[in-house]
């Protein structure tokens, strides 16, 4: 690609789009992810999913969110690599906005899957807030805020949780049969009462929580969050659970073509959707022996035999093994997954 073709793109992408070899491409991708991981991706995930994103927080929701951050980065890397091959298909003029959009969409998909009834109610409320003249929905600091139309000029929202706690406890709840279908008039009356009681705008997400409480809307949960299997497995982890030996052989052949550090970052941490070691599937399917795997990862077979029972390794252990930082290991794995996803789609 010639330099002139980068004119329609955000200048921040120029080093990546004009990179001449794989080493330059990897360096450019690492810089782009580093610039946006903390300032955009993590901030959005932390806010939308209400999690800490702390590495020491072992709660299911937080671990799920940490994996989502990685998935978003993997998606971005894959999209950027496709863009480099076919830049004319989708010029990105604002990369920061593009990252935010991908992250918001990932969060929404996760929440929609986990909380379908909440999303159904939220969509109905959003419709009423934008189609009933007495109500309004607007944005403050990248958060959707709602209330009476006369409040639209307000630059701040109030906390519905604190303001309405006493009121909610004293109210007689609507008949569950009446609200089961989210009757339009019932919702309008309840919205009016909530806003009049508040006396000011409220965050849309907080309003949804309050309405779910008032209307006794509950999600159908069959297992505790801490026991729920991981549902955000990335493309490669799904691909590793392939049915045929031929497909596993194809995947193994593509992995062998990866650079050494990419292979180590990927395979030493390879997990199935339940978090267990997935590397042994290659051995079980007779695609590769433990010796084959050891040599591919630059281990002596005898040394790797003792490592085998410790797998999967965490990122810190892999980083120490490779003499890299934990973030570099994460970046290498994301790059490897993106490349494999592209190759396996062909």
VMD Tcl script that draws the C-alpha trace (Angstrom):
set ca {
  {0.00 0.00 0.00}
  {1.38 3.42 -0.95}
  {1.45 6.35 1.44}
  {-1.19 8.27 -0.48}
  {-3.76 5.64 0.39}
  {-3.52 6.47 4.10}
  {-4.88 10.00 3.61}
  {-8.44 9.08 4.63}
  {-7.33 7.35 7.83}
  {-6.74 8.68 11.32}
  {-3.04 9.75 11.40}
  {-2.50 7.52 14.43}
  {-2.86 4.53 12.10}
  {-0.16 5.66 9.66}
  {2.76 3.76 11.30}
  {0.72 0.54 11.16}
  {-0.61 1.02 7.64}
  {2.84 1.85 6.26}
  {4.72 -0.88 8.17}
  {6.88 -2.84 5.73}
  {7.51 -6.06 7.65}
  {5.94 -8.22 10.36}
  {8.20 -6.84 13.09}
  {7.06 -3.28 12.33}
  {3.44 -4.43 12.16}
  {3.67 -6.09 15.58}
  {5.31 -3.02 17.11}
  {2.66 -0.72 15.65}
  {-0.19 -2.94 16.87}
  {1.32 -3.10 20.35}
  {1.55 0.72 20.46}
  {-2.05 1.13 19.33}
  {-3.37 -1.34 21.90}
  {-1.25 0.22 24.65}
  {-2.59 3.69 23.84}
  {-6.23 2.65 24.01}
  {-6.36 -0.22 26.51}
  {-6.40 1.93 29.66}
  {-7.94 5.13 28.31}
  {-10.80 3.66 26.29}
  {-11.34 -0.10 26.47}
  {-10.89 -0.63 30.21}
  {-12.74 2.57 31.13}
  {-15.78 1.58 29.09}
  {-15.81 -2.05 30.29}
  {-15.33 -0.97 33.91}
  {-18.22 1.51 33.67}
  {-20.68 -0.55 31.64}
  {-20.18 -3.84 33.50}
  {-19.71 -2.28 36.97}
  {-16.52 -4.21 37.73}
  {-13.11 -3.36 39.18}
  {-10.97 -4.98 36.46}
  {-8.47 -5.69 39.20}
  {-6.23 -8.71 38.60}
  {-6.77 -9.71 42.25}
  {-10.59 -9.65 42.02}
  {-11.54 -13.31 41.47}
  {-15.31 -12.78 41.16}
  {-16.87 -14.31 38.07}
  {-18.14 -10.98 36.77}
  {-14.72 -9.38 37.04}
  {-12.91 -12.31 35.44}
  {-15.49 -12.30 32.66}
  {-14.88 -8.59 32.15}
  {-11.10 -9.07 32.03}
  {-11.58 -11.68 29.31}
  {-13.86 -9.28 27.46}
  {-11.08 -6.68 27.43}
  {-8.81 -9.25 25.82}
  {-11.52 -10.24 23.35}
  {-12.01 -6.61 22.32}
  {-8.29 -6.21 21.71}
  {-8.26 -9.43 19.67}
  {-11.18 -8.17 17.58}
  {-9.42 -4.85 16.99}
  {-6.15 -6.51 15.98}
  {-7.97 -8.82 13.56}
  {-9.88 -5.89 12.05}
  {-6.71 -3.83 11.67}
  {-4.91 -6.66 9.92}
  {-7.82 -7.05 7.51}
  {-7.73 -3.30 7.00}
  {-4.07 -3.37 6.09}
  {-4.77 -5.97 3.41}
  {-7.86 -4.19 2.04}
  {-7.69 -0.53 3.17}
  {-10.24 0.74 0.66}
  {-13.08 -1.26 2.22}
  {-13.47 0.71 5.43}
  {-11.39 3.86 6.09}
  {-11.15 4.64 9.83}
  {-10.99 8.41 10.28}
  {-11.31 8.36 14.07}
  {-9.58 5.33 15.57}
  {-10.44 6.31 19.16}
  {-14.12 6.45 18.25}
  {-13.83 3.14 16.44}
  {-12.27 1.50 19.53}
  {-15.05 2.91 21.71}
  {-17.75 1.61 19.36}
  {-16.27 -1.91 19.27}
  {-15.98 -1.92 23.08}
  {-19.52 -0.65 23.68}
  {-20.89 -3.26 21.27}
  {-18.98 -6.05 23.03}
  {-20.35 -4.93 26.42}
  {-23.88 -4.71 25.08}
  {-23.70 -8.18 23.55}
  {-22.46 -9.65 26.83}
  {-25.15 -7.92 28.89}
  {-27.86 -8.77 26.39}
  {-26.95 -12.45 26.60}
  {-26.77 -12.48 30.40}
  {-29.79 -10.27 31.11}
  {-32.36 -10.62 28.28}
  {-35.33 -9.41 30.38}
  {-33.46 -6.30 31.47}
  {-32.61 -5.50 27.85}
  {-36.21 -6.05 26.77}
  {-37.43 -3.61 29.42}
  {-34.65 -1.14 28.65}
  {-35.61 -1.07 24.98}
  {-39.27 -0.41 25.86}
  {-38.28 2.40 28.24}
  {-35.92 3.88 25.67}
  {-38.77 3.91 23.14}
  {-41.12 5.70 25.54}
  {-38.46 8.22 26.56}
  {-37.87 9.18 22.93}
  {-41.48 9.02 21.65}
  {-43.52 10.47 24.52}
  {-43.32 14.27 24.41}
  {-43.32 14.65 28.21}
  {-40.12 12.56 28.55}
  {-36.59 12.95 27.18}
  {-33.37 10.97 26.80}
  {-30.02 12.71 26.37}
  {-26.31 12.25 27.03}
  {-24.06 13.61 29.79}
  {-20.38 12.63 29.85}
  {-21.00 9.60 27.59}
  {-23.80 8.32 29.85}
  {-27.46 8.23 28.83}
  {-29.63 10.30 31.18}
  {-33.40 10.57 31.19}
  {-36.24 12.48 32.81}
  {-38.96 14.98 32.03}
  {-38.52 16.91 28.80}
  {-38.20 20.22 30.69}
  {-35.02 18.89 32.31}
  {-33.19 18.28 29.03}
  {-30.88 21.27 29.55}
  {-29.62 19.81 32.84}
  {-25.89 18.98 32.83}
  {-25.98 16.55 35.73}
  {-27.95 13.56 36.94}
  {-28.92 12.50 40.44}
  {-28.57 9.07 42.00}
  {-31.90 7.30 41.81}
  {-30.76 4.56 44.16}
  {-30.38 6.86 47.16}
  {-33.23 9.23 46.35}
  {-35.82 6.56 45.72}
  {-34.88 3.89 48.25}
  {-37.39 5.02 50.88}
  {-40.06 5.71 48.30}
  {-39.75 2.28 46.74}
  {-40.04 0.52 50.08}
  {-43.30 2.34 50.83}
  {-45.01 1.89 47.47}
  {-47.55 -0.80 46.76}
  {-46.15 -2.69 43.80}
  {-48.08 -2.96 40.59}
  {-49.88 -6.21 40.06}
  {-47.42 -8.61 38.50}
  {-49.96 -9.82 35.94}
  {-50.47 -6.23 34.78}
  {-46.81 -5.46 34.26}
  {-45.84 -8.88 32.88}
  {-46.39 -7.61 29.34}
  {-44.91 -4.20 30.11}
  {-48.21 -2.44 29.33}
  {-47.54 0.95 27.73}
  {-49.87 2.97 29.96}
  {-48.55 1.28 33.10}
  {-44.97 2.14 32.11}
  {-45.86 5.75 31.31}
  {-47.63 6.22 34.64}
  {-44.78 4.61 36.56}
  {-42.19 6.72 34.72}
  {-44.13 9.87 35.53}
  {-44.31 8.95 39.21}
  {-40.60 8.12 39.38}
  {-39.53 11.39 37.72}
  {-41.88 13.51 39.80}
  {-40.58 11.90 42.96}
  {-36.95 12.36 41.92}
  {-37.30 15.95 40.88}
  {-34.35 15.63 38.47}
  {-32.69 13.54 35.73}
  {-31.48 10.00 36.37}
  {-29.06 7.64 34.62}
  {-30.92 5.35 32.22}
  {-29.28 2.23 33.68}
  {-30.35 3.20 37.19}
  {-33.87 3.85 35.99}
  {-34.02 0.36 34.47}
  {-32.87 -1.18 37.76}
  {-35.55 0.72 39.67}
  {-38.26 -0.26 37.22}
  {-37.24 -3.93 37.37}
  {-37.49 -3.79 41.17}
  {-40.84 -2.03 41.11}
  {-42.30 -4.35 38.46}
  {-40.82 -7.52 39.99}
  {-38.99 -8.43 36.79}
  {-36.41 -11.12 37.48}
  {-33.94 -12.84 35.20}
  {-34.12 -16.63 34.87}
  {-30.86 -17.72 36.49}
  {-30.23 -21.44 36.84}
  {-26.77 -21.30 38.41}
  {-24.87 -18.93 40.63}
  {-22.67 -16.40 38.81}
  {-19.59 -17.86 40.44}
  {-20.46 -21.31 39.07}
  {-21.47 -20.18 35.57}
  {-19.22 -21.52 32.80}
  {-17.24 -18.94 30.86}
  {-19.39 -17.78 27.93}
  {-16.94 -15.32 26.39}
  {-14.44 -17.79 24.95}
  {-12.53 -16.27 22.05}
  {-12.54 -17.65 18.53}
  {-9.49 -19.82 19.00}
  {-10.80 -21.46 22.17}
  {-13.94 -22.38 20.26}
  {-11.88 -23.58 17.34}
  {-9.86 -25.90 19.57}
  {-13.06 -27.83 20.36}
  {-13.39 -28.96 16.76}
  {-15.00 -32.25 15.95}
  {-12.68 -33.69 13.34}
  {-9.07 -34.69 13.53}
  {-8.57 -33.11 10.10}
  {-9.57 -29.69 11.46}
  {-7.27 -30.09 14.44}
  {-4.45 -30.99 12.08}
  {-5.13 -27.85 10.06}
  {-5.09 -25.75 13.23}
  {-1.85 -27.38 14.39}
  {-0.24 -26.73 11.00}
  {-1.12 -23.04 11.24}
  {0.19 -22.82 14.82}
  {3.51 -24.28 13.67}
  {3.87 -21.33 11.28}
  {3.68 -18.78 14.10}
  {6.89 -17.20 15.46}
  {8.24 -18.89 18.60}
  {7.18 -16.23 21.10}
  {3.67 -16.18 19.63}
  {3.48 -19.98 19.92}
  {4.55 -19.88 23.56}
  {2.15 -17.07 24.51}
  {-0.68 -18.98 22.87}
  {-0.08 -22.64 23.71}
  {1.25 -22.34 27.26}
  {-2.00 -20.61 28.22}
  {-4.38 -22.49 25.92}
  {-7.67 -23.16 27.70}
  {-11.06 -24.53 26.80}
  {-14.25 -22.59 27.53}
  {-14.28 -23.90 31.10}
  {-10.76 -22.66 31.82}
  {-9.09 -26.07 31.69}
  {-5.96 -26.96 29.74}
  {-6.81 -27.45 26.06}
  {-3.32 -28.27 24.81}
  {-3.79 -31.95 25.57}
  {-6.49 -32.18 22.90}
  {-3.77 -32.25 20.26}
  {-2.25 -35.26 22.00}
  {-5.60 -36.99 22.56}
  {-6.52 -36.56 18.88}
  {-3.06 -37.90 17.91}
  {-2.29 -34.68 16.05}
  {0.88 -34.03 18.04}
  {2.80 -35.86 20.75}
  {4.04 -34.22 23.93}
  {7.50 -34.35 22.37}
  {6.20 -32.52 19.26}
  {4.65 -29.83 21.45}
  {7.81 -29.50 23.53}
  {10.03 -29.02 20.48}
  {7.61 -26.52 18.96}
  {7.85 -24.47 22.16}
  {11.66 -24.81 22.29}
  {11.65 -27.02 25.40}
  {13.75 -30.11 25.94}
  {11.27 -33.02 25.98}
  {12.40 -34.14 29.44}
  {11.98 -30.63 30.82}
  {8.55 -30.21 29.22}
  {7.31 -33.45 30.78}
  {7.44 -31.77 34.20}
  {5.87 -28.58 32.84}
  {2.97 -30.50 31.26}
  {1.15 -31.06 34.54}
  {1.41 -27.34 35.44}
  {-0.40 -26.12 32.32}
  {-2.06 -23.83 31.55}
  {0.41 -21.23 32.78}
  {-0.73 -17.75 33.73}
  {0.64 -14.71 31.90}
  {3.14 -13.81 34.61}
  {4.74 -17.27 34.44}
  {4.91 -17.12 30.64}
  {6.38 -13.62 30.82}
  {9.12 -14.82 33.16}
  {9.84 -17.76 30.87}
  {10.18 -15.53 27.80}
  {11.87 -12.60 29.52}
  {8.98 -10.28 28.62}
  {6.36 -8.24 30.44}
  {2.88 -9.61 31.11}
  {1.38 -7.11 28.67}
  {3.77 -8.20 25.93}
  {2.62 -11.79 26.42}
  {-1.02 -10.71 26.14}
  {-0.25 -8.76 22.96}
  {1.58 -11.73 21.42}
  {-1.35 -14.04 22.16}
  {-3.86 -11.59 20.70}
  {-1.79 -11.30 17.56}
  {-1.51 -15.09 17.27}
  {-5.26 -15.57 17.70}
  {-6.03 -12.91 15.12}
  {-3.69 -14.53 12.60}
  {-5.11 -18.00 13.20}
  {-8.67 -16.74 12.90}
  {-7.86 -15.21 9.54}
  {-6.08 -18.30 8.30}
  {-8.79 -20.71 9.47}
  {-11.50 -18.64 7.75}
  {-9.83 -19.06 4.36}
}
mol new
graphics top color blue
foreach p $ca { graphics top sphere $p radius 0.5 }
foreach p [lrange $ca 0 end-1] q [lrange $ca 1 end] { graphics top cylinder $p $q radius 0.2 }
display resetview
